[in-house]
């Protein structure tokens, strides 16, 4: 794999090592494109502050640092600047207004929450549920997000921890996967799930993806330099994809999120 689009910085509060450490590690491992996609800040109303993403006040430093490193390592590696971003429809227009102040290259969709973070309707996708309405809401939100044509990758699309009716799960995930293929947004086999032994990658999801022939990327989801290009993890992810006939792509045609 020569491209790694999913990397986090210390600004999210749960990652370590510097951006330059990541870049040096990527170069040493033969990565030719590295994308930084830290957890986006969000202009939440009512003073709500998330504990798992950078602050709005961090954006200047994020871009200033990465733009300087892009110049320093020009000719050695291609550095892209992005965010991993939830799609909160009520807050998204204001977030786009903030993004337009910067040379943003791409967005990765994140579905960590169902509903709007910081509100009573919020439910974490990590939490197991049999609630069929939440499953449908999760899929609806993914499709709404990628239909904006602003997202380039769907991170951990199988994160929704639904433990109810399997036939309904398969039906809803078929709807998600077909939409992703139609809109040319690759799915992500997430290495965090593999390295931590999580419930995802989820076999039933990827069996459908293989049958539909929806393209997928390996999502490094690096939170430290050890995750930037671990060849053992990459090999395991490739073996996993092969089990279900999932078509892995390396380079992604990034969509302009500022259109």
VOLO-270375 format. One line per 3 residues: for each residue x, y, z of C-alpha. Coordinates in pm, whole numbers, always signed. Example, Ala and Ser with C-alpha at 12.3 -4.5 7.8 and 13.67 -1.06 7.14 Angstrom:
BEGIN
+1230 -450 +780; +1367 -106 +714
// end
This chain:
BEGIN
+0 +0 +0; +140 +337 -105; -140 +566 +20
-254 +624 +376; -540 +872 +414; -648 +807 +775
-416 +956 +1039; -482 +1148 +1359; -286 +1408 +1555
-247 +1488 +1923; -511 +1760 +1884; -796 +1508 +1915
-678 +1421 +2266; -635 +1048 +2209; -342 +1026 +1965
+32 +1074 +2008; +352 +1159 +1815; +397 +1464 +1596
+289 +1514 +1236; +653 +1515 +1131; +707 +1182 +1311
+421 +1038 +1104; +568 +1176 +783; +917 +1043 +849
+776 +701 +935; +561 +699 +621; +859 +786 +399
+1069 +515 +562; +794 +259 +495; +752 +354 +129
+426 +547 +162; +397 +800 -121; +80 +981 -7
-10 +1053 +354; -334 +1221 +450; -401 +1374 +789
-766 +1335 +887; -793 +1430 +1250; -1134 +1429 +1418
-1291 +1750 +1298; -1391 +2026 +1533; -1760 +2110 +1522
-1924 +2445 +1600; -2155 +2294 +1858; -2423 +2522 +2001
-2487 +2586 +2371; -2120 +2560 +2461; -2098 +2182 +2423
-1735 +2063 +2400; -1661 +1715 +2265; -1390 +1514 +2442
-1286 +1320 +2129; -1205 +1586 +1868; -997 +1897 +1820
-1135 +2239 +1909; -1230 +2504 +1656; -939 +2708 +1791
-699 +2428 +1687; -768 +2460 +1316; -516 +2739 +1251
-234 +2537 +1407; -339 +2220 +1226; -321 +2378 +882
-18 +2594 +957; +181 +2292 +1073; +82 +2066 +785
+129 +2331 +516; +483 +2396 +643; +558 +2022 +644
+414 +1989 +293; +673 +2237 +172; +955 +2081 +374
+892 +1731 +236; +787 +1829 -116; +938 +1577 -358
+958 +1308 -87; +591 +1250 -8; +254 +1397 -103
+81 +1539 +206; -298 +1583 +203; -491 +1777 +467
-834 +1654 +568; -1068 +1571 +851; -1263 +1271 +971
-1606 +1428 +1007; -1949 +1324 +1125; -2243 +1453 +924
-2460 +1652 +1162; -2705 +1807 +921; -2804 +2091 +1157
-2445 +2201 +1215; -2280 +2105 +886; -2338 +2434 +695
-2159 +2632 +966; -1875 +2378 +966; -1838 +2418 +590
-1813 +2794 +640; -1520 +2737 +875; -1358 +2490 +634
-1364 +2748 +354; -1110 +2956 +542; -849 +2684 +478
-703 +2477 +188; -889 +2160 +283; -824 +1861 +55
-1077 +1599 +164; -1318 +1459 +422; -1358 +1105 +554
-1708 +1026 +678; -1731 +906 +1038; -2040 +743 +1185
-1943 +728 +1550; -2277 +872 +1660; -2640 +836 +1560
-2821 +1163 +1606; -2636 +1482 +1694; -2346 +1468 +1940
-2418 +1680 +2247; -2796 +1637 +2220; -3038 +1401 +2388
-3098 +1215 +2061; -2733 +1108 +2041; -2647 +736 +2051
-2297 +594 +2016; -2261 +344 +1732; -2014 +143 +1944
-2292 +54 +2189; -2472 -267 +2102; -2840 -230 +2022
-3135 -423 +1886; -3321 -104 +1802; -3414 -134 +1435
-3490 +238 +1406; -3132 +321 +1505; -2995 +87 +1240
-3207 +252 +971; -3111 +597 +1101; -2742 +504 +1083
-2770 +394 +721; -2985 +695 +630; -2719 +928 +771
-2433 +759 +585; -2622 +789 +258; -2720 +1150 +327
-2356 +1235 +400; -2205 +1079 +90; -2486 +1217 -125
-2346 +1565 -57; -2045 +1458 -271; -1814 +1610 -9
-1685 +1286 +147; -1410 +1077 -16; -1411 +763 +205
-1651 +602 +452; -1451 +516 +764; -1537 +189 +941
-1877 +161 +764; -1950 -154 +966; -1913 +25 +1301
-2286 +15 +1376; -2305 -246 +1653; -2646 -386 +1571
-2718 -720 +1737; -3080 -759 +1632; -3241 -920 +1329
-2963 -1028 +1093; -3183 -1022 +784; -3266 -657 +849
-2897 -582 +904; -2809 -740 +571; -3086 -552 +393
-2984 -215 +537; -2613 -267 +477; -2687 -372 +119
-2861 -35 +83; -2555 +145 +225; -2305 -47 +13
-2502 +2 -308; -2520 +377 -241; -2146 +392 -175
-2071 +215 -502; -2316 +429 -700; -2168 +751 -556
-1806 +633 -597; -1718 +655 -228; -1496 +364 -122
-1562 +172 +198; -1288 +127 +455; -1159 -191 +616
-1045 -34 +939; -715 -148 +1088; -811 -23 +1434
-1076 -291 +1441; -822 -554 +1342; -543 -443 +1573
-774 -409 +1875; -982 -720 +1809; -1307 -525 +1787
-1639 -650 +1651; -1553 -493 +1317; -1454 -568 +1045
-1789 -751 +1047; -1807 -1054 +820; -2167 -1013 +704
-2099 -656 +593; -1793 -744 +388; -1956 -1051 +237
-2215 -812 +88; -1944 -567 -22; -1765 -845 -206
-2082 -960 -378; -2173 -603 -481; -1813 -539 -593
-1795 -212 -399; -1436 -82 -385; -1264 -56 -48
-951 +94 +101; -734 -12 +392; -795 +243 +665
-485 +274 +881; -666 +491 +1141; -326 +574 +1287
-317 +728 +1632; +62 +686 +1668; +352 +624 +1432
+342 +248 +1490; +11 +246 +1300; +129 +442 +997
+230 +146 +782; +241 -179 +980; +303 -442 +713
+165 -722 +929; -164 -539 +980; -185 -456 +611
-130 -820 +518; -401 -930 +763; -645 -678 +616
-567 -796 +263; -627 -1158 +366; -958 -1050 +521
-1061 -875 +199; -964 -1181 -6; -1193 -1401 +205
-1495 -1211 +75; -1371 -1108 -266; -1354 -742 -169
-1180 -525 -427; -909 -317 -259; -792 +7 -416
-492 +206 -302; -517 +556 -445; -846 +742 -392
-974 +1020 -616; -1040 +1279 -347; -1363 +1478 -370
-1346 +1854 -314; -1537 +1914 +14; -1561 +2289 -54
-1771 +2271 -372
// end
